[in-house]
Amino acid sequence: MALFDDSGRREFALAIYRACREGFGVSPGMAALTVAQAALESAWGTSRLATANNNLFGRKGTKAQFQTGLATKGTCIEIVNGERVRLDCYWRFFDDWADCLESQMEYLISKYPDVIGLNPVDAVIGLGSKFAGSANIPARNYRYYTADPAVYSRSVARILEQLDGLPEVAADCRDHSVALNVLQITESRSVMADLVVPTLDVKA
């Protein structure tokens, strides 16, 4: 089954993309990257965090936020000394998906300003810490955004390629010279070819 034969996934992608473009006025590239990240982190809006906490991006919270009702207690998988371990943590709670998107936009702009204007494929390459500071990849990038940068970057890149199959998204990106497929960028193709990572099952 093609990814967007599933109407639920198509509606999710379009809803997030339109909210980013029309509600928050971000570029097509940033909107596409946000859709891909939300899809991966929330299993296309179906994960427990997405449905119970309106948390589309796996955003962590603090004890103080938990005490004021802005987070819930749970567990997470982190990479510690090269090993995957399960740790106690707090997960942010949002009023709705729009609230979550607004928080995510503010977070990215404040923490990772150098990637905001990048083509999404270049931003995805920046997720792999192996390439931090390399040519055309800002030193201050997404390398600390995720515990497993290589796997995360490959997974987001795959979803970006699939978004090229949505006419509305693809046309908007083409009109602004934004590439969604790594094969559309020669330099990115050579870098991504060097990424050797295991297959990632989208978390439930």
Contacts in CASP RR format, 6 or more apart in sequence:
PFRMAT RR
TARGET T0000
AUTHOR 0000-0000-0000
METHOD contacts of the structure
MODEL  1
MALFDDSGRREFALAIYRACREGFGVSPGMAALTVAQAALESAWGTSRLA
TANNNLFGRKGTKAQFQTGLATKGTCIEIVNGERVRLDCYWRFFDDWADC
LESQMEYLISKYPDVIGLNPVDAVIGLGSKFAGSANIPARNYRYYTADPA
VYSRSVARILEQLDGLPEVAADCRDHSVALNVLQITESRSVMADLVVPTL
DVKA
3 9 0 8 1.000
3 162 0 8 1.000
4 10 0 8 1.000
4 13 0 8 1.000
4 162 0 8 1.000
4 165 0 8 1.000
4 166 0 8 1.000
6 44 0 8 1.000
8 44 0 8 1.000
9 39 0 8 1.000
9 44 0 8 1.000
10 166 0 8 1.000
12 38 0 8 1.000
12 39 0 8 1.000
12 44 0 8 1.000
12 45 0 8 1.000
13 35 0 8 1.000
13 39 0 8 1.000
13 44 0 8 1.000
13 163 0 8 1.000
13 166 0 8 1.000
13 169 0 8 1.000
14 166 0 8 1.000
14 168 0 8 1.000
14 169 0 8 1.000
15 97 0 8 1.000
16 31 0 8 1.000
16 34 0 8 1.000
16 35 0 8 1.000
16 38 0 8 1.000
16 39 0 8 1.000
16 56 0 8 1.000
16 97 0 8 1.000
16 101 0 8 1.000
17 31 0 8 1.000
17 32 0 8 1.000
17 34 0 8 1.000
17 35 0 8 1.000
17 166 0 8 1.000
17 168 0 8 1.000
17 169 0 8 1.000
19 97 0 8 1.000
19 98 0 8 1.000
19 101 0 8 1.000
20 26 0 8 1.000
20 30 0 8 1.000
20 31 0 8 1.000
20 34 0 8 1.000
20 35 0 8 1.000
20 101 0 8 1.000
20 105 0 8 1.000
21 28 0 8 1.000
21 31 0 8 1.000
21 172 0 8 1.000
24 101 0 8 1.000
24 102 0 8 1.000
24 105 0 8 1.000
26 34 0 8 1.000
26 105 0 8 1.000
26 116 0 8 1.000
27 116 0 8 1.000
27 117 0 8 1.000
27 176 0 8 1.000
27 178 0 8 1.000
28 169 0 8 1.000
28 172 0 8 1.000
28 173 0 8 1.000
28 175 0 8 1.000
28 176 0 8 1.000
28 178 0 8 1.000
29 117 0 8 1.000
29 119 0 8 1.000
29 120 0 8 1.000
29 173 0 8 1.000
29 176 0 8 1.000
29 178 0 8 1.000
30 108 0 8 1.000
30 116 0 8 1.000
30 117 0 8 1.000
30 120 0 8 1.000
32 120 0 8 1.000
32 160 0 8 1.000
32 163 0 8 1.000
32 169 0 8 1.000
32 173 0 8 1.000
32 178 0 8 1.000
32 180 0 8 1.000
33 120 0 8 1.000
33 123 0 8 1.000
33 124 0 8 1.000
33 156 0 8 1.000
33 160 0 8 1.000
34 101 0 8 1.000
34 104 0 8 1.000
34 105 0 8 1.000
35 159 0 8 1.000
35 163 0 8 1.000
35 169 0 8 1.000
36 120 0 8 1.000
36 156 0 8 1.000
36 157 0 8 1.000
36 159 0 8 1.000
36 160 0 8 1.000
36 163 0 8 1.000
37 57 0 8 1.000
37 156 0 8 1.000
38 45 0 8 1.000
38 56 0 8 1.000
38 57 0 8 1.000
39 45 0 8 1.000
39 159 0 8 1.000
39 202 0 8 1.000
40 152 0 8 1.000
40 155 0 8 1.000
40 156 0 8 1.000
40 159 0 8 1.000
40 202 0 8 1.000
41 47 0 8 1.000
41 56 0 8 1.000
41 57 0 8 1.000
41 58 0 8 1.000
41 203 0 8 1.000
42 49 0 8 1.000
42 50 0 8 1.000
42 55 0 8 1.000
42 56 0 8 1.000
42 57 0 8 1.000
42 58 0 8 1.000
43 50 0 8 1.000
43 202 0 8 1.000
43 203 0 8 1.000
43 204 0 8 1.000
44 202 0 8 1.000
45 51 0 8 1.000
45 56 0 8 1.000
46 204 0 8 1.000
47 203 0 8 1.000
47 204 0 8 1.000
48 204 0 8 1.000
49 55 0 8 1.000
49 56 0 8 1.000
49 58 0 8 1.000
49 91 0 8 1.000
50 56 0 8 1.000
50 97 0 8 1.000
52 72 0 8 1.000
53 72 0 8 1.000
53 91 0 8 1.000
53 92 0 8 1.000
53 93 0 8 1.000
53 94 0 8 1.000
54 93 0 8 1.000
54 94 0 8 1.000
54 95 0 8 1.000
54 96 0 8 1.000
54 97 0 8 1.000
54 99 0 8 1.000
54 100 0 8 1.000
55 91 0 8 1.000
55 92 0 8 1.000
55 93 0 8 1.000
55 94 0 8 1.000
55 100 0 8 1.000
56 97 0 8 1.000
56 100 0 8 1.000
56 101 0 8 1.000
56 104 0 8 1.000
57 100 0 8 1.000
57 104 0 8 1.000
58 91 0 8 1.000
58 92 0 8 1.000
59 91 0 8 1.000
59 92 0 8 1.000
59 100 0 8 1.000
59 103 0 8 1.000
59 104 0 8 1.000
59 107 0 8 1.000
60 76 0 8 1.000
60 89 0 8 1.000
60 90 0 8 1.000
60 91 0 8 1.000
60 92 0 8 1.000
61 70 0 8 1.000
61 71 0 8 1.000
61 89 0 8 1.000
61 90 0 8 1.000
61 91 0 8 1.000
61 92 0 8 1.000
62 71 0 8 1.000
62 90 0 8 1.000
63 90 0 8 1.000
65 71 0 8 1.000
65 90 0 8 1.000
65 92 0 8 1.000
65 93 0 8 1.000
66 72 0 8 1.000
66 73 0 8 1.000
66 90 0 8 1.000
69 93 0 8 1.000
70 92 0 8 1.000
70 93 0 8 1.000
71 90 0 8 1.000
71 91 0 8 1.000
71 92 0 8 1.000
71 93 0 8 1.000
72 90 0 8 1.000
72 91 0 8 1.000
72 93 0 8 1.000
73 88 0 8 1.000
73 89 0 8 1.000
73 90 0 8 1.000
73 91 0 8 1.000
74 88 0 8 1.000
74 89 0 8 1.000
74 90 0 8 1.000
74 91 0 8 1.000
75 86 0 8 1.000
75 87 0 8 1.000
75 88 0 8 1.000
75 89 0 8 1.000
76 86 0 8 1.000
76 87 0 8 1.000
76 89 0 8 1.000
76 91 0 8 1.000
77 84 0 8 1.000
77 85 0 8 1.000
77 86 0 8 1.000
77 87 0 8 1.000
77 147 0 8 1.000
78 84 0 8 1.000
78 85 0 8 1.000
78 87 0 8 1.000
78 147 0 8 1.000
79 85 0 8 1.000
79 147 0 8 1.000
79 148 0 8 1.000
92 100 0 8 1.000
92 103 0 8 1.000
94 100 0 8 1.000
94 103 0 8 1.000
108 115 0 8 1.000
108 116 0 8 1.000
109 116 0 8 1.000
112 140 0 8 1.000
112 141 0 8 1.000
112 142 0 8 1.000
112 145 0 8 1.000
113 140 0 8 1.000
114 138 0 8 1.000
114 139 0 8 1.000
114 140 0 8 1.000
114 141 0 8 1.000
115 123 0 8 1.000
115 126 0 8 1.000
115 138 0 8 1.000
115 141 0 8 1.000
115 142 0 8 1.000
118 138 0 8 1.000
119 178 0 8 1.000
119 179 0 8 1.000
119 185 0 8 1.000
119 188 0 8 1.000
120 160 0 8 1.000
120 178 0 8 1.000
120 179 0 8 1.000
120 180 0 8 1.000
121 157 0 8 1.000
121 160 0 8 1.000
121 179 0 8 1.000
121 180 0 8 1.000
121 181 0 8 1.000
121 182 0 8 1.000
121 184 0 8 1.000
121 185 0 8 1.000
121 188 0 8 1.000
121 192 0 8 1.000
122 136 0 8 1.000
122 137 0 8 1.000
122 185 0 8 1.000
122 188 0 8 1.000
123 141 0 8 1.000
123 142 0 8 1.000
124 153 0 8 1.000
124 156 0 8 1.000
124 157 0 8 1.000
124 160 0 8 1.000
124 182 0 8 1.000
125 131 0 8 1.000
125 137 0 8 1.000
125 153 0 8 1.000
125 188 0 8 1.000
125 191 0 8 1.000
125 192 0 8 1.000
126 132 0 8 1.000
126 137 0 8 1.000
126 138 0 8 1.000
126 141 0 8 1.000
126 142 0 8 1.000
126 143 0 8 1.000
126 149 0 8 1.000
126 153 0 8 1.000
127 141 0 8 1.000
127 142 0 8 1.000
127 143 0 8 1.000
127 145 0 8 1.000
127 146 0 8 1.000
127 149 0 8 1.000
127 150 0 8 1.000
127 152 0 8 1.000
127 153 0 8 1.000
127 156 0 8 1.000
128 142 0 8 1.000
128 143 0 8 1.000
128 149 0 8 1.000
128 150 0 8 1.000
128 152 0 8 1.000
128 153 0 8 1.000
128 195 0 8 1.000
129 143 0 8 1.000
129 149 0 8 1.000
129 150 0 8 1.000
130 149 0 8 1.000
130 150 0 8 1.000
130 195 0 8 1.000
131 137 0 8 1.000
131 191 0 8 1.000
132 139 0 8 1.000
132 141 0 8 1.000
132 143 0 8 1.000
133 139 0 8 1.000
133 141 0 8 1.000
134 191 0 8 1.000
136 187 0 8 1.000
142 149 0 8 1.000
142 153 0 8 1.000
143 149 0 8 1.000
145 152 0 8 1.000
146 152 0 8 1.000
150 195 0 8 1.000
150 197 0 8 1.000
151 197 0 8 1.000
151 198 0 8 1.000
151 200 0 8 1.000
152 200 0 8 1.000
153 195 0 8 1.000
153 197 0 8 1.000
154 192 0 8 1.000
154 195 0 8 1.000
154 197 0 8 1.000
154 200 0 8 1.000
155 200 0 8 1.000
155 202 0 8 1.000
157 182 0 8 1.000
157 192 0 8 1.000
160 180 0 8 1.000
160 181 0 8 1.000
160 182 0 8 1.000
161 180 0 8 1.000
161 181 0 8 1.000
161 182 0 8 1.000
163 169 0 8 1.000
163 170 0 8 1.000
163 180 0 8 1.000
164 170 0 8 1.000
164 173 0 8 1.000
164 180 0 8 1.000
164 181 0 8 1.000
169 180 0 8 1.000
170 180 0 8 1.000
173 179 0 8 1.000
173 180 0 8 1.000
179 185 0 8 1.000
179 188 0 8 1.000
182 188 0 8 1.000
182 189 0 8 1.000
182 192 0 8 1.000
183 189 0 8 1.000
END
